[in-house]
Amino acid sequence: MSWASWTTTGVYSGRGGVLTDEVGVLTGDLTVHTTWAGGEARVAVQYSGASDWFTMSGSPTPCSSEDDSRALHQAVVQAVEEGGGATVPAVPHAAS
C-alpha cells in the first residue's frame, strides 16, 4: 500500500482559527500534518511545539492519489491561514 505524509510548521491561523473534532477551535501558531494512505487523507493540527494532535474537522476525506493529497495539504494550510473556523476543504486536483 502506498502512503505519504506532509507537515507544515509555523502556520498562523487567521481570525476564528481552525475547527477540530476533539477540542473545538485552535488559534495561533499551529502545525498541520496530512497523511495519505488507502485512498484517504487524514489531517491533524497541533499547537506548534506541543505533543497533542487534534483531528481537523472534515478529516478523513477521500483522496485518490498522492499528488492530490499534496495539493490537499497545501489547501488545508491556506484554509488555516484564512481562519474562520477552517475545516478540511474539498480535495483539489493536482496539476498534471
MIBA-603687 format. One record per atom (N, C-alpha, C, O, CB): residue number from 1; y, z, x; atom name. Coordinates in nm, 2 decimals, m for minus. Glycine has a CB too. Layout:
% MIBA-603687
NUM Y Z X CA
...
***
This chain:
% MIBA-603687
1 m0.12 0.00 0.08 N
1 0.00 0.00 0.00 CA
1 0.12 0.00 0.09 C
1 0.13 0.07 0.19 O
1 0.00 0.12 m0.10 CB
2 0.22 m0.08 0.05 N
2 0.35 m0.09 0.13 CA
2 0.44 0.02 0.08 C
2 0.44 0.06 m0.04 O
2 0.41 m0.23 0.11 CB
3 0.52 0.07 0.17 N
3 0.63 0.16 0.13 CA
3 0.74 0.15 0.23 C
3 0.73 0.09 0.34 O
3 0.57 0.31 0.13 CB
4 0.86 0.20 0.19 N
4 0.97 0.21 0.28 CA
4 1.06 0.32 0.23 C
4 1.05 0.36 0.11 O
4 1.05 0.07 0.27 CB
5 1.15 0.36 0.32 N
5 1.25 0.47 0.27 CA
5 1.38 0.45 0.35 C
5 1.38 0.40 0.46 O
5 1.19 0.61 0.29 CB
6 1.49 0.50 0.29 N
6 1.62 0.49 0.34 CA
6 1.69 0.62 0.32 C
6 1.67 0.68 0.21 O
6 1.70 0.37 0.29 CB
7 1.77 0.66 0.41 N
7 1.85 0.79 0.39 CA
7 1.99 0.76 0.44 C
7 2.01 0.70 0.55 O
7 1.79 0.91 0.47 CB
8 2.09 0.79 0.36 N
8 2.23 0.78 0.40 CA
8 2.29 0.92 0.39 C
8 2.29 0.98 0.28 O
8 2.31 0.68 0.31 CB
9 2.35 0.97 0.50 N
9 2.41 1.10 0.51 CA
9 2.57 1.08 0.49 C
9 2.62 0.97 0.51 O
9 2.38 1.17 0.64 CB
10 2.63 1.19 0.46 N
10 2.78 1.19 0.46 CA
10 2.84 1.11 0.35 C
10 2.94 1.04 0.36 O
10 2.83 1.14 0.59 CB
11 2.77 1.10 0.23 N
11 2.82 1.03 0.12 CA
11 2.90 1.13 0.03 C
11 2.85 1.23 m0.02 O
11 2.70 0.97 0.03 CB
12 3.03 1.10 0.02 N
12 3.12 1.19 m0.05 CA
12 3.13 1.15 m0.20 C
12 3.17 1.03 m0.22 O
12 3.26 1.20 0.01 CB
13 3.09 1.23 m0.29 N
13 3.08 1.19 m0.43 CA
13 3.22 1.18 m0.48 C
13 3.32 1.25 m0.45 O
13 3.00 1.29 m0.51 CB
14 3.24 1.08 m0.58 N
14 3.36 1.07 m0.65 CA
14 3.37 1.18 m0.75 C
14 3.28 1.26 m0.77 O
14 3.37 0.93 m0.72 CB
15 3.49 1.19 m0.81 N
15 3.51 1.29 m0.92 CA
15 3.40 1.28 m1.02 C
15 3.37 1.18 m1.08 O
15 3.65 1.27 m0.98 CB
16 3.34 1.40 m1.05 N
16 3.23 1.40 m1.15 CA
16 3.10 1.40 m1.09 C
16 3.00 1.42 m1.16 O
16 3.25 1.29 m1.25 CB
17 3.09 1.37 m0.96 N
17 2.96 1.38 m0.88 CA
17 2.85 1.29 m0.93 C
17 2.86 1.18 m0.99 O
17 2.92 1.51 m0.88 CB
18 2.73 1.34 m0.90 N
18 2.60 1.28 m0.93 CA
18 2.52 1.37 m1.02 C
18 2.51 1.49 m1.00 O
18 2.53 1.24 m0.80 CB
19 2.45 1.31 m1.12 N
19 2.37 1.39 m1.21 CA
19 2.23 1.40 m1.16 C
19 2.17 1.30 m1.12 O
19 2.37 1.33 m1.35 CB
20 2.17 1.52 m1.15 N
20 2.04 1.55 m1.11 CA
20 1.96 1.60 m1.23 C
20 2.01 1.67 m1.32 O
20 2.03 1.64 m0.99 CB
21 1.82 1.59 m1.22 N
21 1.74 1.64 m1.33 CA
21 1.72 1.79 m1.32 C
21 1.71 1.86 m1.42 O
21 1.60 1.58 m1.32 CB
22 1.73 1.85 m1.20 N
22 1.70 1.99 m1.18 CA
22 1.82 2.08 m1.20 C
22 1.80 2.19 m1.26 O
22 1.64 2.01 m1.05 CB
23 1.93 2.04 m1.15 N
23 2.05 2.14 m1.15 CA
23 2.17 2.08 m1.21 C
23 2.28 2.14 m1.19 O
23 2.07 2.18 m1.01 CB
24 2.17 1.97 m1.27 N
24 2.29 1.91 m1.32 CA
24 2.37 1.83 m1.22 C
24 2.31 1.76 m1.14 O
24 2.38 2.01 m1.38 CB
25 2.50 1.85 m1.21 N
25 2.59 1.77 m1.13 CA
25 2.60 1.83 m0.99 C
25 2.62 1.95 m0.97 O
25 2.72 1.76 m1.19 CB
26 2.59 1.75 m0.89 N
26 2.62 1.78 m0.75 CA
26 2.75 1.71 m0.71 C
26 2.77 1.59 m0.75 O
26 2.50 1.75 m0.65 CB
27 2.83 1.77 m0.63 N
27 2.96 1.71 m0.59 CA
27 2.97 1.74 m0.44 C
27 2.91 1.84 m0.39 O
27 3.08 1.76 m0.67 CB
28 3.06 1.66 m0.37 N
28 3.09 1.69 m0.23 CA
28 3.02 1.60 m0.14 C
28 2.99 1.49 m0.17 O
28 3.06 1.83 m0.20 CB
29 2.99 1.66 m0.02 N
29 2.92 1.59 0.09 CA
29 2.77 1.58 0.07 C
29 2.70 1.69 0.08 O
29 2.95 1.65 0.23 CB
30 2.72 1.47 0.03 N
30 2.58 1.46 m0.01 CA
30 2.50 1.36 0.08 C
30 2.56 1.28 0.15 O
30 2.57 1.41 m0.15 CB
31 2.37 1.38 0.08 N
31 2.27 1.29 0.15 CA
31 2.19 1.22 0.04 C
31 2.14 1.29 m0.05 O
31 2.18 1.36 0.25 CB
32 2.17 1.09 0.05 N
32 2.10 1.01 m0.05 CA
32 1.97 0.96 0.01 C
32 1.98 0.90 0.12 O
32 2.19 0.90 m0.11 CB
33 1.86 0.98 m0.05 N
33 1.73 0.93 0.00 CA
33 1.66 0.85 m0.10 C
33 1.64 0.89 m0.22 O
33 1.64 1.05 0.05 CB
34 1.61 0.73 m0.07 N
34 1.54 0.64 m0.16 CA
34 1.40 0.61 m0.09 C
34 1.40 0.58 0.03 O
34 1.61 0.51 m0.19 CB
35 1.30 0.63 m0.17 N
35 1.16 0.60 m0.12 CA
35 1.10 0.49 m0.22 C
35 1.11 0.51 m0.34 O
35 1.07 0.72 m0.11 CB
36 1.05 0.38 m0.16 N
36 0.99 0.28 m0.24 CA
36 0.84 0.27 m0.21 C
36 0.80 0.26 m0.09 O
36 1.06 0.14 m0.22 CB
37 0.76 0.28 m0.31 N
37 0.61 0.26 m0.30 CA
37 0.55 0.23 m0.43 C
37 0.60 0.28 m0.54 O
37 0.55 0.39 m0.24 CB
38 0.45 0.16 m0.44 N
38 0.37 0.13 m0.56 CA
38 0.46 0.07 m0.67 C
38 0.43 0.10 m0.79 O
38 0.32 0.26 m0.61 CB
39 0.55 m0.01 m0.64 N
39 0.63 m0.08 m0.74 CA
39 0.74 0.01 m0.80 C
39 0.79 m0.03 m0.91 O
39 0.54 m0.13 m0.84 CB
40 0.77 0.12 m0.74 N
40 0.88 0.20 m0.80 CA
40 0.96 0.26 m0.69 C
40 0.91 0.28 m0.57 O
40 0.83 0.31 m0.89 CB
41 1.09 0.29 m0.72 N
41 1.18 0.36 m0.62 CA
41 1.21 0.50 m0.68 C
41 1.23 0.52 m0.80 O
41 1.31 0.28 m0.60 CB
42 1.20 0.60 m0.59 N
42 1.24 0.74 m0.62 CA
42 1.37 0.77 m0.54 C
42 1.37 0.75 m0.42 O
42 1.12 0.84 m0.59 CB
43 1.46 0.83 m0.61 N
43 1.59 0.86 m0.55 CA
43 1.62 1.01 m0.56 C
43 1.60 1.07 m0.66 O
43 1.71 0.78 m0.61 CB
44 1.65 1.07 m0.44 N
44 1.68 1.21 m0.43 CA
44 1.81 1.23 m0.36 C
44 1.85 1.15 m0.28 O
44 1.56 1.29 m0.36 CB
45 1.88 1.34 m0.40 N
45 2.01 1.38 m0.33 CA
45 2.00 1.52 m0.29 C
45 1.93 1.60 m0.35 O
45 2.13 1.35 m0.42 CB
46 2.08 1.55 m0.19 N
46 2.09 1.69 m0.15 CA
46 2.23 1.71 m0.09 C
46 2.30 1.62 m0.05 O
46 1.98 1.73 m0.04 CB
47 2.28 1.84 m0.08 N
47 2.40 1.87 m0.01 CA
47 2.36 1.84 0.14 C
47 2.26 1.89 0.19 O
47 2.45 2.02 m0.03 CB
48 2.45 1.77 0.21 N
48 2.42 1.73 0.35 CA
48 2.40 1.86 0.43 C
48 2.48 1.95 0.42 O
48 2.54 1.65 0.41 CB
49 2.29 1.86 0.50 N
49 2.25 1.98 0.58 CA
49 2.17 2.08 0.51 C
49 2.12 2.17 0.58 O
49 2.38 2.04 0.63 CB
50 2.15 2.07 0.38 N
50 2.07 2.17 0.31 CA
50 1.92 2.13 0.31 C
50 1.89 2.02 0.36 O
50 2.12 2.17 0.16 CB
51 1.84 2.21 0.26 N
51 1.70 2.18 0.26 CA
51 1.64 2.14 0.13 C
51 1.54 2.07 0.12 O
51 1.62 2.30 0.31 CB
52 1.71 2.17 0.02 N
52 1.66 2.14 m0.11 CA
52 1.70 2.00 m0.16 C
52 1.82 1.96 m0.14 O
52 1.71 2.24 m0.22 CB
53 1.61 1.92 m0.21 N
53 1.63 1.79 m0.26 CA
53 1.62 1.79 m0.41 C
53 1.55 1.87 m0.47 O
53 1.53 1.68 m0.20 CB
54 1.70 1.71 m0.48 N
54 1.71 1.70 m0.62 CA
54 1.69 1.56 m0.67 C
54 1.74 1.47 m0.61 O
54 1.84 1.76 m0.68 CB
55 1.62 1.54 m0.78 N
55 1.59 1.41 m0.83 CA
55 1.72 1.36 m0.90 C
55 1.77 1.42 m0.99 O
55 1.47 1.41 m0.93 CB
56 1.76 1.24 m0.86 N
56 1.88 1.18 m0.92 CA
56 1.84 1.13 m1.06 C
56 1.73 1.06 m1.07 O
56 1.94 1.06 m0.84 CB
57 1.91 1.16 m1.16 N
57 1.88 1.12 m1.30 CA
57 1.86 0.97 m1.31 C
57 1.94 0.89 m1.25 O
57 1.98 1.17 m1.40 CB
58 1.75 0.93 m1.37 N
58 1.72 0.78 m1.38 CA
58 1.61 0.75 m1.28 C
58 1.57 0.63 m1.28 O
58 1.84 0.70 m1.35 CB
59 1.57 0.84 m1.20 N
59 1.46 0.82 m1.10 CA
59 1.33 0.89 m1.15 C
59 1.34 0.99 m1.21 O
59 1.50 0.88 m0.96 CB
60 1.22 0.82 m1.13 N
60 1.19 0.70 m1.06 CA
60 1.23 0.58 m1.15 C
60 1.24 0.59 m1.27 O
60 1.05 0.68 m1.01 CB
61 1.24 0.46 m1.08 N
61 1.27 0.34 m1.16 CA
61 1.18 0.23 m1.10 C
61 1.16 0.22 m0.98 O
61 1.42 0.30 m1.14 CB
62 1.14 0.14 m1.19 N
62 1.06 0.03 m1.14 CA
62 1.14 m0.06 m1.04 C
62 1.26 m0.08 m1.06 O
62 1.01 m0.06 m1.26 CB
63 1.07 m0.10 m0.94 N
63 1.14 m0.18 m0.83 CA
63 1.03 m0.26 m0.77 C
63 0.94 m0.21 m0.70 O
63 1.21 m0.08 m0.73 CB
64 1.04 m0.39 m0.78 N
64 0.92 m0.48 m0.74 CA
64 0.91 m0.51 m0.59 C
64 0.80 m0.55 m0.55 O
64 0.94 m0.60 m0.81 CB
65 1.01 m0.49 m0.51 N
65 1.00 m0.53 m0.37 CA
65 1.08 m0.44 m0.28 C
65 1.17 m0.36 m0.32 O
65 1.05 m0.67 m0.35 CB
66 1.04 m0.44 m0.16 N
66 1.11 m0.36 m0.06 CA
66 1.26 m0.41 m0.05 C
66 1.35 m0.32 m0.03 O
66 1.04 m0.38 0.08 CB
67 1.28 m0.54 m0.05 N
67 1.42 m0.59 m0.04 CA
67 1.50 m0.54 m0.16 C
67 1.61 m0.49 m0.15 O
67 1.42 m0.74 m0.04 CB
68 1.44 m0.54 m0.28 N
68 1.51 m0.49 m0.40 CA
68 1.54 m0.34 m0.39 C
68 1.64 m0.29 m0.43 O
68 1.43 m0.52 m0.53 CB
69 1.44 m0.26 m0.33 N
69 1.46 m0.12 m0.31 CA
69 1.58 m0.09 m0.21 C
69 1.65 0.01 m0.23 O
69 1.33 m0.05 m0.27 CB
70 1.59 m0.17 m0.11 N
70 1.70 m0.16 m0.02 CA
70 1.84 m0.18 m0.09 C
70 1.93 m0.11 m0.07 O
70 1.69 m0.25 0.10 CB
71 1.84 m0.29 m0.17 N
71 1.96 m0.32 m0.25 CA
71 1.99 m0.20 m0.35 C
71 2.10 m0.17 m0.37 O
71 1.94 m0.45 m0.32 CB
72 1.88 m0.15 m0.41 N
72 1.90 m0.03 m0.50 CA
72 1.96 0.09 m0.42 C
72 2.05 0.15 m0.47 O
72 1.76 0.01 m0.56 CB
73 1.91 0.12 m0.30 N
73 1.96 0.23 m0.23 CA
73 2.11 0.21 m0.21 C
73 2.19 0.31 m0.22 O
73 1.89 0.24 m0.09 CB
74 2.16 0.09 m0.17 N
74 2.30 0.07 m0.15 CA
74 2.38 0.08 m0.28 C
74 2.49 0.14 m0.28 O
74 2.32 m0.08 m0.09 CB
75 2.32 0.04 m0.39 N
75 2.39 0.05 m0.52 CA
75 2.40 0.20 m0.56 C
75 2.49 0.24 m0.62 O
75 2.31 m0.02 m0.63 CB
76 2.29 0.28 m0.52 N
76 2.30 0.42 m0.55 CA
76 2.41 0.49 m0.47 C
76 2.48 0.57 m0.52 O
76 2.16 0.49 m0.52 CB
77 2.42 0.46 m0.34 N
77 2.52 0.51 m0.26 CA
77 2.66 0.48 m0.32 C
77 2.75 0.57 m0.33 O
77 2.51 0.46 m0.11 CB
78 2.68 0.36 m0.36 N
78 2.81 0.32 m0.42 CA
78 2.83 0.40 m0.55 C
78 2.94 0.44 m0.58 O
78 2.81 0.17 m0.45 CB
79 2.73 0.42 m0.63 N
79 2.74 0.49 m0.76 CA
79 2.78 0.64 m0.73 C
79 2.86 0.70 m0.80 O
79 2.61 0.49 m0.84 CB
80 2.72 0.70 m0.63 N
80 2.75 0.84 m0.59 CA
80 2.90 0.84 m0.55 C
80 2.97 0.94 m0.58 O
80 2.66 0.89 m0.48 CB
81 2.94 0.75 m0.47 N
81 3.08 0.75 m0.42 CA
81 3.18 0.73 m0.54 C
81 3.29 0.78 m0.53 O
81 3.10 0.63 m0.32 CB
82 3.14 0.66 m0.64 N
82 3.22 0.64 m0.76 CA
82 3.22 0.77 m0.85 C
82 3.32 0.79 m0.92 O
82 3.18 0.52 m0.84 CB
83 3.11 0.84 m0.85 N
83 3.11 0.97 m0.92 CA
83 3.09 0.94 m1.07 C
83 3.02 0.85 m1.11 O
83 3.23 1.05 m0.90 CB
84 3.15 1.03 m1.15 N
84 3.14 1.02 m1.30 CA
84 3.01 1.06 m1.35 C
84 2.97 1.00 m1.45 O
84 3.17 0.88 m1.33 CB
85 2.94 1.15 m1.28 N
85 2.81 1.19 m1.33 CA
85 2.71 1.07 m1.30 C
85 2.63 1.04 m1.39 O
85 2.81 1.22 m1.48 CB
86 2.72 1.01 m1.19 N
86 2.64 0.90 m1.15 CA
86 2.49 0.92 m1.17 C
86 2.43 1.03 m1.15 O
86 2.66 0.86 m1.00 CB
87 2.42 0.82 m1.22 N
87 2.28 0.81 m1.23 CA
87 2.23 0.69 m1.16 C
87 2.31 0.60 m1.12 O
87 2.23 0.81 m1.39 CB
88 2.10 0.68 m1.15 N
88 2.04 0.56 m1.08 CA
88 2.08 0.43 m1.16 C
88 2.04 0.42 m1.27 O
88 1.88 0.57 m1.06 CB
89 2.14 0.34 m1.09 N
89 2.18 0.21 m1.16 CA
89 2.06 0.12 m1.18 C
89 1.95 0.15 m1.12 O
89 2.29 0.14 m1.08 CB
90 2.08 0.02 m1.26 N
90 1.98 m0.08 m1.27 CA
90 1.95 m0.14 m1.14 C
90 2.03 m0.15 m1.05 O
90 2.02 m0.20 m1.37 CB
91 1.82 m0.18 m1.12 N
91 1.78 m0.24 m0.99 CA
91 1.85 m0.37 m0.97 C
91 1.82 m0.47 m1.04 O
91 1.62 m0.25 m0.98 CB
92 1.93 m0.38 m0.86 N
92 1.99 m0.52 m0.83 CA
92 1.88 m0.60 m0.76 C
92 1.79 m0.55 m0.70 O
92 2.12 m0.50 m0.74 CB
93 1.89 m0.73 m0.76 N
93 1.80 m0.81 m0.69 CA
93 1.86 m0.85 m0.56 C
93 1.98 m0.90 m0.55 O
93 1.76 m0.94 m0.77 CB
94 1.79 m0.83 m0.45 N
94 1.84 m0.86 m0.32 CA
94 1.86 m1.01 m0.30 C
94 1.79 m1.09 m0.36 O
94 1.74 m0.81 m0.21 CB
95 1.96 m1.04 m0.22 N
95 1.99 m1.19 m0.19 CA
95 1.87 m1.25 m0.12 C
95 1.82 m1.18 m0.03 O
95 2.12 m1.20 m0.12 CB
96 1.83 m1.37 m0.15 N
96 1.72 m1.43 m0.09 CA
96 1.76 m1.50 0.04 C
96 1.68 m1.56 0.11 O
96 1.65 m1.53 m0.18 CB
***
